[in-house]
């Protein structure tokens, strides 16, 4: 635990940065879901893993497999599997993981930072209530927390399980985050505030279909749908947090929306199919200089969100499933009559 205690002084400050940096950029009002009944099942899987008796590891693993029939094989065969050793067995993977000094140090830190999960239960339950509201025929997934040595931040597994990698939310200055792997624009999102955001986004992605084509417009609209669904699942989340933007970046996008749209048209990018030419517009990136020097990465996804919102404003009777089923990005764009106005 000594390793953890040495890290706590900056961890608290780092986690607080995410809470106050982007307050109230845009709070959206969603439906009243107070009457939607869901049971929040939150399992601390990482605690179950690190309390296994390694002297009886095969029996202990069999016991954990029975409790977590979906998550356990995913964990041992994918999340902690050594990809350089394709013959590694689940027992070998688990034993190596539990012997890893890094894994133990990270776990100890997680248990201090997230010793009490009660402050996250309310926003996570709200996401599940909105999920049940918009997708009433789908099962409400259980939620499990994990430590994976930075393999994943959040994920879904089928319709019944969501996972949260708590080791990816320990603050931007956590010393075990390699800055060459996780540059600053990514690390600033590694805070407690982003846990519900990441959960909403992966749940939205799980419901959304694949892009209907390879054009930038196809990918923008597809990703815009995912962001729109996520914003509906978590309507109290400001758009800045939804996008992972700083307050300044979000305000810049909003203030310059007409210019960004005009630039996309001027450069004939909407119907471009060469992914390399617009990758930074739809993937995490520090910037998207093909539009403007100051444009943040994923600004194409942000534009896709504006298009989808414009469409839904004009077609308020469209259900979430109907929106997802609408695969023709050009048709959606035309039906949205999207045309940002200069401020």
Secondary structure as GFF3:
##gff-version 3
##sequence-region A 1 343
A	DSSP	alpha_helix	2	20	.	.	.	ID=ss1
A	DSSP	beta_strand	42	44	.	.	.	ID=ss2
A	DSSP	alpha_helix	45	50	.	.	.	ID=ss3
A	DSSP	three_ten_helix	54	56	.	.	.	ID=ss4
A	DSSP	alpha_helix	57	67	.	.	.	ID=ss5
A	DSSP	alpha_helix	71	74	.	.	.	ID=ss6
A	DSSP	pi_helix	75	79	.	.	.	ID=ss7
A	DSSP	alpha_helix	90	99	.	.	.	ID=ss8
A	DSSP	alpha_helix	101	113	.	.	.	ID=ss9
A	DSSP	alpha_helix	118	134	.	.	.	ID=ss10
A	DSSP	beta_strand	142	146	.	.	.	ID=ss11
A	DSSP	beta_strand	154	157	.	.	.	ID=ss12
A	DSSP	beta_strand	161	165	.	.	.	ID=ss13
A	DSSP	three_ten_helix	166	168	.	.	.	ID=ss14
A	DSSP	alpha_helix	184	187	.	.	.	ID=ss15
A	DSSP	alpha_helix	194	207	.	.	.	ID=ss16
A	DSSP	alpha_helix	216	233	.	.	.	ID=ss17
A	DSSP	alpha_helix	239	243	.	.	.	ID=ss18
A	DSSP	alpha_helix	247	255	.	.	.	ID=ss19
A	DSSP	alpha_helix	257	266	.	.	.	ID=ss20
A	DSSP	alpha_helix	275	282	.	.	.	ID=ss21
A	DSSP	alpha_helix	299	314	.	.	.	ID=ss22
A	DSSP	alpha_helix	320	325	.	.	.	ID=ss23
A	DSSP	alpha_helix	329	336	.	.	.	ID=ss24
###
